[in-house]
């Protein structure tokens, strides 16, 4: 990792919820960006999540999203 990189941890559920939100905004062509750099960063984040998650390819993806949302809401 380069000295100027920032890393953080998300739970699997948080990652899945974030991925779904980014994918939904991207598909609606409504990313809330004021500058093209913001959109680029969101695309990179979405791509990294897509590489890390297997759930988006699973046949029960909608159920996985619903469960992930519940887990996130239950976390304190």
Rosetta blueprint (number, residue, H / E / L):
1 X L
2 X L
3 X L
4 X L
5 X L
6 X L
7 X L
8 X L
9 X L
10 X L
11 X L
12 X H
13 X H
14 X H
15 X H
16 X H
17 X H
18 X H
19 X H
20 X H
21 X H
22 X H
23 X H
24 X H
25 X H
26 X H
27 X H
28 X L
29 X L
30 X L
31 X L
32 X L
33 X L
34 X L
35 X L
36 X H
37 X H
38 X H
39 X H
40 X H
41 X H
42 X H
43 X H
44 X H
45 X H
46 X H
47 X H
48 X H
49 X H
50 X H
51 X H
52 X H
53 X L
54 X L
55 X H
56 X H
57 X H
58 X L
59 X L
60 X L
61 X H
62 X H
63 X H
64 X H
65 X H
66 X H
67 X H
68 X H
69 X H
70 X H
71 X H
72 X H
73 X H
74 X H
75 X L
76 X L
